[in-house]
Amino acid sequence: MLPTPKKFTLCVGAAEGSPKLNAFDNALLEAGIGNLNLLKVSSILPPGAQYVDHIDAPPGSLIPTAYGSIASDEPRELIAAAVGVGLVQGSFGVIMEYAGRCSRQEAEQVVTNMVREALHTRKLELDRIVVKSVDHKVVSSGCAFAAVALWY
């Protein structure tokens, strides 16, 4: 079993690149996690995890990450990604992620609703929601990326 992360950071980035995989990589770099190895995880925030503004981990570190991303090669298309964290006093929380062809405000609304529903389903009382989002108007080949990185 891996150790339980003690910290979490919300990261967003949007960028162009060709092909779409390079747009994704460039969005990761803009989000500040492009030199880390992301391990995609589902959406539970460990109990007692503390919010930290930025990740302090050496390049190549394995970082559990819940994320949403969208890449497009349709010029002028608006794409967005958002993450939301539902914090609960004295318990674990939930993380929700979303990416789609919409504005960042629309993506924020979707993840906020998802957080509320996930906590309601678990019969947990919401303390507060933290949301971070980004949108991007595609020039040639673009990507929007939003993540919650869990680390030690």
Phi and psi in degrees as a GROMACS rama.xvg file:
@    title "Ramachandran Plot"
@    xaxis  label "Phi"
@    yaxis  label "Psi"
@TYPE xy
-78.4197  153.283  LEU-2
-65.0408  152.793  PRO-3
-79.4517  127.283  THR-4
-60.5167  147.261  PRO-5
-109.131  -11.6284  LYS-6
-131.991  155.844  LYS-7
-142.737  148.692  PHE-8
-137.064  134.128  THR-9
-92.2828  129.835  LEU-10
-131.068  136.149  CYS-11
-136.057  151.408  VAL-12
-161.313  153.732  GLY-13
-143.921  142.098  ALA-14
-162.307  166.628  ALA-15
-100.594  158.778  GLU-16
178.167  156.866  GLY-17
-135.344  121.918  SER-18
-77.7932  -166.82  PRO-19
-58.6354  -32.877  LYS-20
-62.2022  -36.913  LEU-21
-70.2848  -32.2069  ASN-22
-63.7591  -42.538  ALA-23
-60.8217  -48.2397  PHE-24
-60.2757  -42.3789  ASP-25
-66.5103  -35.3395  ASN-26
-66.3031  -38.8225  ALA-27
-60.9095  -42.9623  LEU-28
-61.4443  -43.6577  LEU-29
-63.2283  -32.9668  GLU-30
-76.8838  -9.76354  ALA-31
88.6967  11.4988  GLY-32
-128.542  22.1414  ILE-33
-71.8359  -16.7927  GLY-34
-106.172  18.6948  ASN-35
-114.723  158.216  LEU-36
-96.5649  112.594  ASN-37
-86.1984  128.932  LEU-38
-104.309  109.867  LEU-39
-68.0804  128.117  LYS-40
-125.049  165.32  VAL-41
-79.0153  -161.058  SER-42
-114.441  49.8731  SER-43
-117.182  126.885  ILE-44
-87.1716  123.759  LEU-45
-60.6143  148.141  PRO-46
-59.1663  137.106  PRO-47
76.7567  1.4197  GLY-48
-62.2007  137.384  ALA-49
-103.691  137.482  GLN-50
-72.928  133.659  TYR-51
-131.075  137.434  VAL-52
-60.2118  -40.143  ASP-53
-142.385  156.815  HIS-54
-84.0245  133.271  ILE-55
-116.193  84.2578  ASP-56
-140.006  143.895  ALA-57
-68.4974  152.147  PRO-58
-51.9643  140.316  PRO-59
87.9937  -4.21397  GLY-60
-62.1911  146.757  SER-61
-86.9383  118.232  LEU-62
-122.886  112.954  ILE-63
-59.8803  131.122  PRO-64
-144.633  129.171  THR-65
-97.7452  122.423  ALA-66
-147.048  158.424  TYR-67
-127.618  141.724  GLY-68
-149.296  156.188  SER-69
-143.353  136.246  ILE-70
-122.038  145.507  ALA-71
-146.634  147.753  SER-72
-119.634  28.5798  ASP-73
-98.1576  104.967  GLU-74
-53.5632  139.273  PRO-75
74.0443  1.51677  ARG-76
-73.5372  136.724  GLU-77
-94.0299  122.743  LEU-78
-123.371  153.668  ILE-79
-148.475  156.932  ALA-80
-140.898  146.41  ALA-81
-148.286  151.818  ALA-82
-129.326  147.646  VAL-83
-134.992  139.681  GLY-84
-118.833  124.369  VAL-85
-96.6814  113.897  GLY-86
-95.3511  138.829  LEU-87
-128.808  131.484  VAL-88
-64.4319  127.167  GLN-89
69.8785  17.5171  GLY-90
-148.104  -179.723  SER-91
-74.3559  164.541  PHE-92
-120.361  -173.928  GLY-93
-125.273  152.546  VAL-94
-122.937  132.303  ILE-95
-126.958  144.903  MET-96
-132.795  149.768  GLU-97
-150.764  145.029  TYR-98
-145.177  139.548  ALA-99
-168.639  -177.092  GLY-100
-90.0864  85.5806  ARG-101
-164.899  -178.338  CYS-102
-85.56  166.192  SER-103
-65.2496  -33.3232  ARG-104
-63.5397  -41.1457  GLN-105
-65.6127  -41.1961  GLU-106
-63.8315  -39.9681  ALA-107
-61.5252  -41.3596  GLU-108
-64.1933  -40.7074  GLN-109
-62.3118  -48.9577  VAL-110
-68.6033  -33.4247  VAL-111
-62.1532  -45.5365  THR-112
-63.5975  -38.6977  ASN-113
-64.8271  -41.3034  MET-114
-61.838  -47.6513  VAL-115
-59.0082  -43.8996  ARG-116
-66.3186  -42.8953  GLU-117
-61.7739  -40.2826  ALA-118
-70.5755  -40.1215  LEU-119
-60.2561  -45.258  HIS-120
-60.1025  -36.3627  THR-121
-85.9007  -0.473112  ARG-122
57.8031  40.9664  LYS-123
-107.5  143.753  LEU-124
-92.2626  121.552  GLU-125
-66.9736  131.027  LEU-126
-92.2517  -53.8125  ASP-127
-162.864  162.254  ARG-128
-117.286  134.665  ILE-129
-114.039  128.44  VAL-130
-128.337  143.394  VAL-131
-140.262  140.733  LYS-132
-149.578  168.156  SER-133
-152.629  147.727  VAL-134
-129.002  166.658  ASP-135
-152.818  130.508  HIS-136
-93.5047  117.471  LYS-137
-65.7978  133.606  VAL-138
-94.3888  -56.5745  VAL-139
-131.761  -55.5892  SER-140
-148.157  110.455  SER-141
-127.596  166.661  GLY-142
-144.599  140.807  CYS-143
-116.715  137.132  ALA-144
-140.469  134.77  PHE-145
-139.17  138.966  ALA-146
-148.714  156.072  ALA-147
-117.06  112.496  VAL-148
-91.9933  133.141  ALA-149
-109.177  126.382  LEU-150
-147.035  -175.471  TRP-151
